[in-house]
Structures are given as C-alpha cells and as structure tokens.
C-alpha cells in the first residue's frame, strides 16, 4: 500500500512537470486522502501482543 501511495505521488509530480496541472492536483488530492486513511487505519487498530 505504501508503494502505491509513493507511486501515486510520483505520477502527480510527473503530471505537474508536463503542465497537466488539473490532473496533478486531483491525483495529489486522492493520494493525500488515501494516505490519511492509511494513517488512520494504522493509528486506530489494536495490536495483538501475546507473551
């Protein structure tokens, strides 16, 4: 999942480089929302530690 997020951010930077600003903004926003969801998922799940 992290590799997908990095790839989406990289594609949005490449789109911005080629003057595709509208697509780059949308892809960046989607990537940002996905990364916030992924952070929330990891921050709120319980850890099962068995000793």
N, C-alpha and C positions, 0 to 999 in steps of 0.2 A: 504494500500500500504506500509506503514512504517513497519507493522508487517511482510509483505512478504520480505522486504529488510533485516530486522533483522534475519528472518529465513534463508534466502539465505547465509548471512554472517556466521551464526551459522553452517550451513551444510558445508560450505567451511572450517571452523575451525575443524570440526569433521573429514572431509576427510583428512586434513593435519595431524591430530592426528594419523590416521590409515595408514599413509605413502602412501596416494593416492595424491601425490604432483601435478601431472599434472592436475587431475580433480579439485583439490582445487584451483590451480592458475586460471583455466578457469572460475570456478564458482565465484571466487573472482572478476575477471575482469568483468564478466557480472553483478554482483551485484554492482560494482563500477560505471559502465556505467548507470545502471538503477537509482542509487541514484543521479548521476549528472543530468540525465534527469528530475528526480522528483524535484530536487532543481531548475533547470532552469524553469520548469513549474510553480512552486510557486513564483519564483522571477520575472517572466515576466507577469503574469496575472494581470489584473486590479482588484482593489477592488471596489465593488459597495456599497458605503456607502450612505444611504438615511436618511436624517434628517427630 
